[in-house]
Amino acid sequence: MRSYSISPARRAWIRFRSNRLGYWSLGFFSLVFTLSLGAEVLSNDRPIVVLYEGKLYFPIVQAYPETAFGGDFISEADYHDPYLRSRLTGNGNWMLEPPNPYRFDTIVFDDDRPNPAPPSEKHLLGTDDRGRDVLARLIYGFRLSVLFAFALTFIGTVLGVFMGAVQGYIGGRVDLTCQRIIEIWSSLPELYLLIIFASLFQPSIFLLLALLAAFGWMGLSDYVRAEFLRGRSLDYVRSARALGVSDAGVMFRHLLPNSMTPVLTFLPFRISGAIVALTSLDFLGLGVSPQTPSLGELLAQGKENLTAWWLSASTFMVLVGTLMLLIFIGEALREAVDARRG
């Protein structure tokens, strides 16, 4: 009888798939995030393609003046203008619009209701206090939040793994010195620094990413340091040294793969923490610029307009749903990398 051995990665994947809640949460989150990457196709005030007088135009990737469609002005065409729409939808002309014909910064002028306007057939989730479509801002805001969380998690993970590996493998004075530096750095008031930098510089996503990444790696480095301190005295590490393997080879080829369990386990929770951090800072006015679509900015509008329930309710559902999916994924991943499970 032939026997088959299952690799640790394959075994972990089987355990992850056995957790149905985490597995389907990963699939649904991946689907929603993939769709959000094409936000310009899902929600845009420009048509995807226009056929005018036998010629194809692609406004979604190129701006066209109004004169290109028989208008009077050389400025960019406004595809919500009734006159221009009449020219683009008659006499054999047609245009294919996105499912939601509004961008995150499109201001609606043809609505006779005061802003913020409740949900309607034209605006499924209503408009905000500036007349912008809430659904469009949710789509773009979700994409921005997840991409920001991915970038912050990647930077923090790389820095945390590197610093923890160096401390745990070398030890001695290097470890003690780095630990004292980390203690001093972690004692700095992060929120006060954000307030100071927000008053000195123009708020931007890159400034916020740099500031949060400067503090976000220290928690993970402690776990990696402990794993390296435990593993550097094991027999296989001593054997690798005796065979002449370099220190870098021992660290990243032998010790690091065996120290990735806490790193992988904390990844979904670090992503959810980054989303909450960006939303909280935007809610306080310390995040990105007001023109940038953000979940925190919509929550702040809901606080200022208590009667406009659709602002807070829709944003709350998107935020809580995203965090719940990430938590389910994290729980399933933690069970999958647990070597004590069969």
Buried (B, 14 or more C-beta within 10 A) or exposed (E): EEEEEEEEEEBBBEBBEEBEEBBBBBEBBEEBBEBBEEBBEBBBBBBBBBBBEEEEBEBBEEEBEBEBBEBEEEEEBBBBBEEBBEBBEEEEBEBEBBEBBBBBBBBBEEBEEEBBBEBEEBBBBBBBBEBBBBBBBBBBBBBBBBBBBBBBBBBBBEBBBBBBBBBBBBBEEEBEEBBEEBEEEEEEEBEEEBBEBBEEEEBEBEBBBEBBBBBBBBBBBBBBBBBBBEBBEEEEBEEBBEEEBEEEBBBBEBBBEBBEBBBBBBBBBBBBBBBBBBBBBBBBEBBBEEEBBBBBBBBBBBEEBEEBBBBBEBBBEBBEBBBEBBBBBBBBBBBBBEEEEE
